[in-house]
Each structure stands twice: as structure tokens, then as C-alpha cells.
């Protein structure tokens, strides 16, 4: 087994994974559509990730579509014993590269079988239901039919654990009334802090929270502030953003993505970035300003 990163570990269902994982989305072509320009380079990134201690890979069969899962299989199958592959279902790609909801029980079942086939496994470690209410942001609405369909596939032995992506607090509660939830995957970072209370609540239940877009939604001013801190401590803005997330809560698992071995190594090195109390306070201030600005916009200020 490869040496773990310095990020520590946490439970993901019955598995224990390194908190520094890898997201495979960027291995597909531009716009997460079609094949990469250099498939062997993409496979090299996957091999390097596992060799560097990553044992949690995030993917989906709608990346490409089918591209990233096939690359994962080509690069890593037969899979190392401790590798956990998390996928998501709930969307399909249009011929124009659009992201379209695919939320009916029949569509979800077909997606699970696509993932099984393209990853080359008999059962999927974790399947996240990607809710598509407002496509790229959570919106309220029942997810009972969708999550029930996945729970039935879990009972048939095709899925080991279930998770959720792009969901509200109410949807998490509804899903937990149907089946056990192993993880929640939402947009969250230093300046996008809407899930603060949810992260803490999940942590009390021993449930993993997996943030995506670690640098998504920053204003130029916020990015400048982060960059200045990063320069001062000799790190990249991405490394600082990832280090802050690791420090934010022990149940946070990271899945930064890249199609470059060099950038992969940079991202993994974030687990060794130390944020002292002064730096942490400065970063928290950036987040607090973002929260205040967002509240002001909502209230017409």
C-alpha cells in the first residue's frame, strides 16, 4: 500500500480513506466533454495519484460521457485493495455538451449499470445522487423517488454506499429517512460558506462532507487577498484554499482535480501546508466578508 498523505483519514461509509482524494472530472476533454488530447497523460495522473497515497477517487460516467471511468479502468484495474471509487448519477450529456437531468428511476438504474460496466466492477463503492433541481445549485424539492430507486439497487448488492450531491439540508434529512447516507458533496469553500451548519451537523453523525470548487465563486478582491496570503507563506492559492478546508472540519474530504501530474503534486502538498493562527484569522476574515456581502445582497443592502 502506498504511503498516505499528511491529511489524515476519515470514514466514508465502512471504508477509511485519506482526506486528500482526487477528482477525475478534468481528465475528460474541454468542457468535460469528449476524450482528452493525451489519454496516456491522463492515465499517468491517475497512477501518480494512487502512488502518492490517494485512495479516494471521485468520478462519474457523465464525465465525457464515459471517458473518465474508462480511463480509470485502463490506468488502475485491477484496482488496489484500499482504493475507493465514488461516482455520481442523475445527469446525462447532450450532443451539444449540455448537462441534462436524468432523474427517473429507469435513468438512474441505467446510469448505475453504465458505471459498473465502464469501471469494470460488480458493485460500486459509493454512488452519489446528483440532484439537478437548478442544475448547478441546490434547490428544494422531494428526492424520495430518486433516492428510493438507488436504495433498491443497494439492496440488490450493486451499490455499497449511497451519498448525495448538490442538495439542501431538507433533502439530506429526507434521504436519511430512506437509507443511510455516507457522504454529502456540495459547493463549499473559504468564501462560499452556506453549508457551515450542515458540515458540523454531519460531523456529529460521523458523515463525510466533500466540497467541490475549492476556488469557485471568488470575487477578484477575494482572490487577491488569498493570493497575497499564499505568497507570504510560500504556497499557491489552491494549496492555501485546500489547507483551510482540511483545517475547517475533520469530516471534510477533498477531491481537487487536475489533468497535470505537476499540479496533482502541488495539490497533494497542500496537506503539508501549515496555517498558523494569524493566517487562519486572515483567511476567516475573507470568508466573513464574503458572508456579509452575500447577506447584504439578499437583503437589498
N, C-alpha and C positions, 0 to 999 in steps of 0.2 A: 504494500500500500504506500502511496506517495506521502511525503511529509505534509502535514496540514499547514495552512497559512497561519498568521498570527491573529486571526479574527475571532478565535474561539468557535464553539459549536452550539447547536440548539436542536431541539426536537422538531421534526417535520413528520407528523403522524408517528408511526412506530420507528421511523428512521431517525438517525442523528446525522446532521450534515454540518459541514464547515459553514460559518456565517458568510463567507465570501464565495459566492457562486458565480455563475456565468450565464448571461442571456444570449441566445443564439440568433436573435432576430436579424442582426446586421450581417449575418453570413449570406443572406439572400441578395439578389441584385438590387439596383437602385429602387427606392420606394418599397422595399421588402417584396419585390416582385421579380420573378424570373431567377435564373441561375446567376451565381457570382461570376465576375470576369475571370477569376482564377480559382477554380474549385480546389486545387491542391493546397493553395494558401489557406483557404477556409478550413480544410481538414487539419492543417498544421496548427491552426489556432485552437481547435478542439483538443488535439493531442497535448498541446502545451498546457492548456488549462488543467487537464486531468493530471499531467505530470507535475504540475505546480501545487497540487493539493486540493483542487476544486472537486467536490463530489456531489454538486447540485447544479444541474444544467436545466435552464428554462427554455422551452421551445413551443411551437405549435405547428400543426400541419397546414394552417392557413398562412404561414410564412413561406412565401414563394409563389403559389402554394406548393406544398410537398417538398420544397427544396431543402430547408434546414434539417428536417427529420432524416432525409436520405443522406445528407452529409454526415450527420451524427452517426448513422448506422455504418456508413462507409469508413469513417475515421475510428470508431470506438468499439464496434461489435466484433466479437463477443464482449459484452460490457464488463468492466471491473465490478467485483462483488459489491463494493460500497457505493457505487455511483447511483444517484437518484435522479431520474429524468422526470421533470414536471412539464406537462403540456396543458393546453387550454383549448376549449371548444366553444362554439357559439357564433362563429362568423365564417363567411366564405369570401373569396375574392372574385370580383367581376373581371371580365376580359379587359376592361379599362383600368385594372389595378385598384378598383374601388373596394372598400371594406363594407360588406353587406351582412345584416343579421341572418343567422341560420339557427333559430332557437326552438324549432318544433322538436318533439321527442324523436321523430324519424331522422331529422337532420343531425341532432346530437348523437344519435346512435351510429349514423353513417360516419360522423367525424371521429368517433372513438375507434371504429374499425379502420379508418384511414390511418390514424396514429399507430395502431397496433401493427398494421401491415408495413408502413414505411419505416418505423423504428425497429421492426423485426423482433417483437416481443409478444408473449402470450398474455401478459397483463401489464397495464400502465401503472407506474408507481403512484403518481398523483395527477388528477385531472381537475383543472380549474374551469368552472363555468364562467365564461366571459360574457357578462351581461351587456347588452347593446342598446339600452334604453335611449341614451343620447349619443351613442356611438363612442365618443371619446371622453365622456364624463359620466359619473353615476347619475341616475335619475330614479325616483321612486316607482314602484310597481311590483306586482307579485312575480316571484320567480319559482313558485311552487311546481308548475308543470315541468319546467326545465330541470330543476334540481331533483325532483322525484324520478325523472327518467334516468338521470345519472346514478342515483341511488340504486335503482333496479339493476343497472349494469354492474354496479359494485357488488351487489348481492349475487350476481351470476359469476363473479370472480374475474371480470375483465378489468376492473379498476381496484387498486388497493386503498387509495385515499382520495377524498374529494376536497376541493377548495373553491374559492370564489375570486373573481376579478372584476374591478370596476363596479363596486357595489356600495350601497348605503348601509348604515347601521341597522335599519329595519330589515333589510334583505339578509344581512348576516343572521339576525335573530330568527327570521323565518326559515332559513336553510338549516339552522341548528335544531329546529323542531322536526326536521325531516330525517337528517343523518348527521353524523359527526363531521365537523369542518376542521380540516388540518391546517389550512392557511388562508390568508386573505391577501390579495395582490391589488394595490391601488396606487394612484399617483400621489406621491408624498416626497417632500424634500425640505431643505432648510427654509425656503420661502413659501412652500405650498403645504400648510400645516393643518389642513382641515380635519385630518384623521388623528390628531393628537389623542383625543379621549378614547377613540377606538383602539389605537395601538396599546394604550395602557390597559384597557378592558380585556383585550385578547391576551396580553401578557399575564394577567392574573389567572387566565384559564389555561395557560401553557400553550397557546396557539401562535404560530409563526405569522408575522406580518412581512410582506415582501413588497417594498416600494419600487415603483418604476419611475423613469425620467428623473434621475438624481440632479440634473441641471435644467429640468424643464420648467418653463414659466417664469424665469428670472427676468426682471427689467434690466436695462443697461446699467443703471445705477447700482442695483444689487449685484450684478455680475462684476462690476468694477470693484466693489467692496470686497467680494470674495477673492478676486484676483490679487488685490493688494495684500490680503492676509496670507494667501498662498505663497506669494513671492517672499514675504517676510520670513516664513518658516521653511522655505526651501522645498515646497511641494507644488503640485499642479492644482488648479481649481477643482478638477474632478476628484483628485485624491483627498482634498480637504472636505468636499461635499460627502464623499463616501465615509471618511473617518468620522464626520459629525453624525451620520446615520448610525454607524456602529456604536457610537457612544450614547446615542439617544435612548435606546432601549435594548435589553438583551434578546428580545424576541424578534428583532429585525434581522432579516436575511437579505443579503444584497445579490443582485444579478446584473451587474454592469455588462453591457455588450460592446463588442468591437470586432472588426474583421482583420485586425492587425496584431501580430504576436507582440510587437513592441508596446502597443497601447495596452494589451492584455497584462503584460508585466507591470506596467505603470499602475493600472487599476488594482492589481493584486497587492502591490506595495502599499496601497492605502491602509491596509491592515496594520502596518508598522508606523503609521503617522501618529505622533503623539500631539494631542491638543491640550495645552496647559489651561488652567482656569482663566487666564487673561484672554487667550484666543477664543476659548469656548464662549466667554461672555460677549466678545465682539461678534461672533457668529450668531449667537442667540439674539443679539440686538438687531442684526439684519433681518432675522426671522420675525421679531416683534414688530419692526417697522412695516414689514410686508403684511402682517396680520392686521395692523392698524389701518393701513392703506386700503386693504380689502374691505374692512368693516365700514370705512368712510364712504367707499364707492357704493356699497349695498344700501347705506342709509342716506344717500344723496348728498354726502358731505363733499 
